């Protein structure tokens, strides 16, 4: 058999490999352009004490997690047990960004299901969410001591994602 | 010469007229810009068409930006800075996206080249001269068989 006849077969195999790789990826997972960039500035009212505000720079010097959630978000309930577990381990502070929500609904939700957050702020009109490139709740951002976003998880946290993806990054950033 | 000048002027005047009309309303500009942006929630729709909450918020954001004097380019940059190149229907032409842009053309050219080569080779085979000595032998054997009783 002439080797030239194998060229179409070769091209087909290459295409097959590319397809196998491509089909495994989730099109909903859009890479964030904010990785390694400073976390967008925000000054927001606290959920439990709306008279008080919190500034993103308040967290400087610490490695911390920003979890974007809402009482109307069903997937957020899926990750809640994992989030509570993570907060119990006291690895790092967790800030909850209540996205496009009603204060009463958010407070009720946390009372019913438990509050994993060290701090909670309200993003009533979603503009802070837009600055963070949030397109699907829940989303979780890992931010370093200098205030840069270093890692982002889109969708609910699961024990696997926490153990395999999040914890290693946290340890690395805290060691720095 | 005069005809060429006249036609050029007519074409250009039409273009200027269209430009002033399209700058008319804020609504139209918002639609124009948001039609070129992909909705990340409903990824098969543009931000102009999508009913998703985020799309509605972003339409409002675009409207505010344009109303406050920002250019369409600045609006696009705003979106890309937050959501990445995927938000644009036309990704920028860069080293990372060069295969995305040129890939189909390159593959098409390759296919065409292979096709042409096959055609040329087949054409050459058809024109191969009939071997004359074989023809002679064939004729000889035919005439010899006719002579035999």
HADDOCK unambig.tbl for C-alpha pairs under 7 A between the chains (distance, minus, plus):
assign (segid A and resid 32 and name CA) (segid B and resid 83 and name CA) 6.31 0.50 0.50
assign (segid A and resid 32 and name CA) (segid B and resid 84 and name CA) 6.31 0.50 0.50
assign (segid A and resid 33 and name CA) (segid B and resid 81 and name CA) 6.34 0.50 0.50
assign (segid A and resid 33 and name CA) (segid B and resid 82 and name CA) 6.36 0.50 0.50
assign (segid A and resid 33 and name CA) (segid B and resid 83 and name CA) 6.40 0.50 0.50
assign (segid A and resid 33 and name CA) (segid B and resid 84 and name CA) 5.18 0.50 0.50
assign (segid A and resid 34 and name CA) (segid B and resid 82 and name CA) 6.78 0.50 0.50
assign (segid A and resid 131 and name CA) (segid B and resid 82 and name CA) 6.14 0.50 0.50
assign (segid A and resid 132 and name CA) (segid B and resid 82 and name CA) 6.39 0.50 0.50
assign (segid A and resid 133 and name CA) (segid B and resid 82 and name CA) 4.60 0.50 0.50
assign (segid A and resid 133 and name CA) (segid B and resid 83 and name CA) 5.25 0.50 0.50
assign (segid A and resid 135 and name CA) (segid B and resid 40 and name CA) 6.40 0.50 0.50
assign (segid A and resid 135 and name CA) (segid B and resid 41 and name CA) 6.29 0.50 0.50
assign (segid A and resid 135 and name CA) (segid B and resid 54 and name CA) 6.84 0.50 0.50
assign (segid A and resid 136 and name CA) (segid B and resid 41 and name CA) 6.98 0.50 0.50
